[in-house]
Amino acid sequence: MITIKYIPVQGLDKSCSQLVIGTADFSRKRLDAAFEMLDAYILHGGNAIDTANVYGDGESELVIGQWLKSRQLRQNVVIIDKGGHYHVNANQAIVNRLTRQDVAEDLGRSLERLQTDYIDIYLLHRDDPSVPVDEIMDFLQEHMDSGLIKAVGASNWSVQRIEEANRYADKKGYKRLAVNSPSLSLAAINEPRWPGTVYVDQAYHEWHKQTQLPLFAWSSQAGGFFSGRYSPGVRVSEDMVRVYYSDDNWERLGRASSLAAHKGKGITANHIALAYVLNQPYPVCAVIGPECVDELISSFAALDIRMTEVERLWLNLDQW
């Protein structure tokens, strides 16, 4: 029997399951498959659904909205949504979108697609350091005061900007950024997969350990690096090669496979990699992106894997 674990998030009236289902690939063209995935996730005790304004140009939110209406489960789930992502113009230049108007437009579209009147956790998908954090926290607080958002957080922000935002919130008597969502996985990156994305390094790790701010880890399974689909001689995805192929990561994969053999029957390197994320010394939720229901159900086994600090350090080649 899998023990489902939850963490509290300041501002929410319910705790959030440690395994969060990611929906970036959801589409109305595969509505039945998406509904089956969400139904199975809820059935196994999950309650947190991650989406974003930019996923599938709104397709992800539209699917979730239809599912919420069909199942009448809005009060039972935690919706994590994101806005303020940059735009790539016709000249392939990045145009930042983190003004008051940008976020208000994104939030309004998301609420309409989701067929709901509030979002539980609203994350700013990217940062724009040219926008003062006091302006950002001002308009986020307005949305919380209006009841459209229960809690706010940052995705792909530096710790310095998060600290600055929360100092301003404290000064003004606002709600703080309640969660942070960088990428955290057992695999170390060679370079960011997408522009403006933030990955946990040792300094970032130590900051979370000190502050105990809940971390919602996107790409927690490193794009399936530990799934058995990849090896040094298999280059089916140039993105994976560019971001994750390295001697150190092959060593991490080997160690995860070795530890899996000692953790019990049916445990795989993929379970170990996910358990590595869940067993950090601060509150963590892991966003997972299973491709089928069987992968989803299998992921829940990671929740029961206890990992010592010695094991965690050994897996990560004794790096933090």
N, C-alpha and C positions, 0 to 999 in steps of 0.2 A: 504494500500500500504506500503510494507516494504521499509525503507530507507537504502540502502546499504551504508556502511561507509568504508573508505579507510584510510590508514596511509602512509606517505612517508617513504622511506628507502633510506638512503644516498648511492648513487652509481647507483640507478635505475632510468630509465627514465619514469616510471609509478608508481603510488601508488599501495599498496597492500591491497586487501579486508580484512576486519577484521576477517571474517570467512574463514578459510583455509581448504580445503578438504584434509583429510589424506587418504593415499592409501596403507597402510601397508598390507592389505588383498587382494589387487588386484591380479588377476591371469588370464593368458590367457585361463585357463579352464572355466572361467566365463567372457569371453571378452564382450559379449553383455550386461551383467549386469553392468560391469565397464563403458562401453561406455555410457549407459543410465544414470548412476550416474554423470559422468563428463558433459554430455550434459545438464542435469537438473541444475547442479551447475552453469555452465556458463550462462544458460538462466535466472537464478534468480539473476545474477549480480556478482557472485563470479569470481575471476580471479587468485587465488593463489593455486597451487597444491604442496602438500608436499609428498616427497618420500625419499628413501635412498638406497644406494648401497646394503645393507643387507636385504631389505624387500623382502621376498619370494625368496631369492637368485637371485635377479635381476628381478623377475617376475613383480613387481610393475613398475619398469622403462620401461620394455618391453611393458607393456600395455599402459602406457602413451605415449611412443614413437609412437606406432601404432595409437593411438587416435590423437596425434598432426599431424601426416602425413595425416590421413584421413580427419580431419576437417580443416586443413590449418590455425591453430589458434596460431602458435608459437609466433607471435609478440604481441598477445593480452593477453598472460598469463604470470604469474610470476611462474617460476619453482624453488622450494626450494628443494635442494638435500643435502644429507649428506654422508660423507665418514670418514674414520679413525676409524671405529668401531673395537673393539677388536675381536680376534678370540679365540674360545674355542677348545683346542687341544684334542687329544685322551684320555688324562688323566684328562679331565674336568678342566684343568687349564686355566686361562685367559692369553692370550698372547696379549699385547698391540700392536697397529698398527697405530702409529702416526708419522712415519718418512717421510721424503721427498718422498722416493720411494713408501711407502704404499699409501700415499694420491694421488700421481701421477697415480698410478695404478687404484685406485678406481675412480678417476675423469675420466680417459680415458674410463673405462668400462661404466660409467654412461652416458657420452656423446654419446657413440656408441649405447647403448640401447635406449636412448631417441631420437635418430636420430636428434640431434641438435648440433650446434657448440659452444654453450655457455650455462651456467647456471646462472640464475639471482641471486640467493642467495645460497651460498655453505656453509654449516655448518659442523664443525668438530663434529662428532657424540658423541665422548667421549674424555676425556682428558687423558694425560699420563704425570704426573708432572715430570717424569724423563727427558723429552725432554724440553730443554730450549725454552721459548716462542720466543726468538729472531730467533731461527732456524725455528720455525713454521711460524712466520710472514714473514720471508724472502721468503720461498717457496710459501706462499699464495700470496704475492705481485707479484711474478713471474708469477703465473697463471692469476692474474688480468691484469698484463701488457701485457700478450699474448692474452687477450680478451676471455679466456675460462670461466672466472668468472667475474660477474659485482660487486658483493658485497659478503663479507664473514662474518661469525658469528660463535658463539660457541653454542654447545648444551651440557648440563650437565657439565658445568665448574663452578668453584668457582668464586666469584666476585674478589677475589684476583688475580687469573690468568688472568681474563679479564682485570683488571686494569693494570697489568704488561704488557700484550700484547699491550694495547693501548698506554701506555707510551713509549714503544719501537717503535711503529708505528709513534708516533709523533716525536720522536727523529730522525728517519730515513726518515721522509717525506712520509711514506706509508699511504695507506688507513687504517682506523681503523676497528676493528670488529664492524659491523654496526647493528647487532641484537644479541640477546641472547635468547636461547630456553631451559629453564628448564621446569619442570612440575608445572603448577599452576591450582588449582581447589578449589572449596569450601570445599571439603572433605580433612581432614588432614590424613596423612598416619601413620600407625603403624610402617612400615618399607618399604624401597624401593622395588618396584616390581621387578626391575632388577638390577644387579650389576652395580655400577658406575653411577647410575642415580641421578639427583639433583632435589630437590623439593623446592619450594619457602617457606621460613620461614619468620619470622618478620624482621630479619636483612637483608635478601635478598630483601624483599619488600621495606624496607626503602632505600636501595641502589638504586633500580630502581626509586623510587620516587624522589630521589635526582638527579640522572643522566639523567632521562628521556630517557634512552636507550630503544628502542622498544623491547618488550618481546613477543616472539612467544611461546605460551603455549601449550605444548603437554599434552595429557590426560586431556584436559580442562574440560571434563565432568566426570572425575574420573571413567572411564571404564563403564559408565552407572549407577553409584551408585544411581543417583537421578531419574532414568527412571521409577521406579515403579516395576522393576524386582527383587529387593532385599529387604529383611526385616530380622530382627534378627533370625527368624525361618526358613528362606530360605537360604540354603547353597549350591547353585548349582555350585558355583565356589570357589574352595579353595584359588585361588589367590586373589579374591575379599575379602574373609573372612580374609585372612592373612594381606592384605594391608589396607583395609578400614573399616572393621567391628569394631565399637567402640561405646560406649555410646555417646560420643561427636558428632560423625557423625550422629547417629540416631537423635540427637537433631537438628543438622543442617538440616537434611532432613525434620523434622517436621516444622522447622521455614521456610524453603523454600516453603513448601506446604501452610503454612499459608499466607506468603507474596504473593504467586501466586494467592490466592483467592481474594486478594485486588487489584491486578494489571489488572484484566480484564478477560473477558470470553475467554476460550481457553488457558489461560496461565497455565503452569504446573510447578512443582518443578524443572524439568529438564531445562525449560526455565530460571527460576530464577538462577539456578546454573551457567548456561552459561553466563547470564547477569552479574552475580557477577564478573566473569573473565573479561568481556569486559568493566566494569565500574571502573576499577582500576585508580588511579591517575597518570598514565603514559601510553604511547602508548602500546596497546596490540592487538595482533592477536591471535585468538583461533583456534588451529588445532582440527577439529572434525572428528570422524570416524563413520558416519552413516552406518547402515547395509542395508538400503533400501532407495529408493528415497523419500518416505513419511517422513522418519526420517530426511533426509537432508533438505527437504523443511520446515519442522516444525522448524528446528534449526534457520532459518532466523528470526523467530519472536522475538528471543532474542535481535536482533539488535535495536528494537524499545522500549525496556524496559529501562527506565531511573531509576537509583538507586541512592539514596542519600548516603552520607557518613555514616549517622546514620543507614540506612537500611543495608548497606554493613557490618558495624561493628556488628550489631545485628545478622545478618546471621552467621557470623564467631565467635559467642559467645564472642563478644567484644575483639577479638584478632586481632590486627593490622587491 
